Each structure stands twice: as C-alpha cells, then as structure tokens.
C-alpha cells in the first residue's frame, strides 16, 4: 500500500503522554506509534484476487479473535437488538 494519509489514535496519545494507561499496559518503548493509514494499492502479490493496483484501501492492524463483541459486530454475526 502506498500510504496517502495516516493518523494518531487514542492509544498513540497515551503512549506519547506516557500516562497511567500506557504504564500499566506493558507498552515497550521505544516503538513506532500509529497504526491507522489509508492509501492505494501499489503492488499485488501472486494469487491475490479481488484487488487492483490503484484501488483505495485502509489498513487494519488489529488481530481479530472472531469471538468478542467487536468481532461479531464487524462480521455482522451479532444478532441485532
């Protein structure tokens, strides 16, 4: 992905401020902060289908468990209320 825009999230700000939240969550510094980026596909690996060079994309860097509430909502498998 060729990054066109990126942002700092709340976690990045906690780490920058080195506040209580950052200290209690076993953050190992130094580290490169930020994980939110958007851009376009610059190259495609062998066997990749459904994408083309130039497509606009956003990166998701969280490791999904598939079971928690957020994963269920993201995958549309949580029954509506």
LINSUL-V193239 format. One record per residue. N is the residue number from 1. RES is the residue in three letters. PHI is phi as a letter, one per 40 degrees, with the letter a starting at -180 (* if undefined). D_LAST is the distance of its C-alpha to the last C-alpha in Angstrom with 2 decimals. Layout:
N,RES,PHI,D_LAST + N,RES,PHI,D_LAST
This chain:
1,UNK,*,37.02 + 2,UNK,c,39.14 + 3,UNK,c,37.33 + 4,UNK,b,37.29 + 5,UNK,a,35.15 + 6,UNK,a,33.81 + 7,UNK,a,32.28 + 8,UNK,c,32.21 + 9,UNK,b,28.95 + 10,UNK,d,28.40 + 11,UNK,c,29.62 + 12,UNK,d,32.77 + 13,UNK,c,33.45 + 14,UNK,c,33.15 + 15,UNK,c,35.66 + 16,UNK,d,37.92 + 17,UNK,c,38.00 + 18,UNK,f,38.32 + 19,UNK,c,36.43 + 20,UNK,d,35.23 + 21,UNK,d,32.05 + 22,UNK,c,34.23 + 23,UNK,c,36.82 + 24,UNK,c,34.50 + 25,UNK,b,32.63 + 26,UNK,f,35.76 + 27,UNK,c,36.08 + 28,UNK,c,39.33 + 29,UNK,b,41.34 + 30,UNK,c,42.89 + 31,UNK,a,40.10 + 32,UNK,c,39.05 + 33,UNK,c,36.00 + 34,UNK,g,33.40 + 35,UNK,a,31.28 + 36,UNK,b,29.72 + 37,UNK,a,31.77 + 38,UNK,b,31.79 + 39,UNK,a,34.66 + 40,UNK,b,36.01 + 41,UNK,c,36.97 + 42,UNK,b,40.66 + 43,UNK,a,41.36 + 44,UNK,b,39.83 + 45,UNK,c,40.62 + 46,UNK,c,41.96 + 47,UNK,g,39.41 + 48,UNK,c,36.64 + 49,UNK,b,35.17 + 50,UNK,g,32.83 + 51,UNK,b,34.15 + 52,UNK,b,37.28 + 53,UNK,d,39.45 + 54,UNK,g,38.46 + 55,UNK,c,34.73 + 56,UNK,c,32.71 + 57,UNK,a,30.55 + 58,UNK,b,28.82 + 59,UNK,c,29.26 + 60,UNK,b,26.58 + 61,UNK,b,28.34 + 62,UNK,c,25.75 + 63,UNK,c,26.04 + 64,UNK,c,22.74 + 65,UNK,c,22.18 + 66,UNK,g,19.52 + 67,UNK,b,17.87 + 68,UNK,c,16.47 + 69,UNK,d,13.04 + 70,UNK,c,14.72 + 71,UNK,c,16.27 + 72,UNK,c,13.24 + 73,UNK,c,11.57 + 74,UNK,c,15.08 + 75,UNK,c,15.61 + 76,UNK,f,12.47 + 77,UNK,b,12.15 + 78,UNK,c,8.98 + 79,UNK,c,6.51 + 80,UNK,c,3.80 + 81,UNK,c,0.00
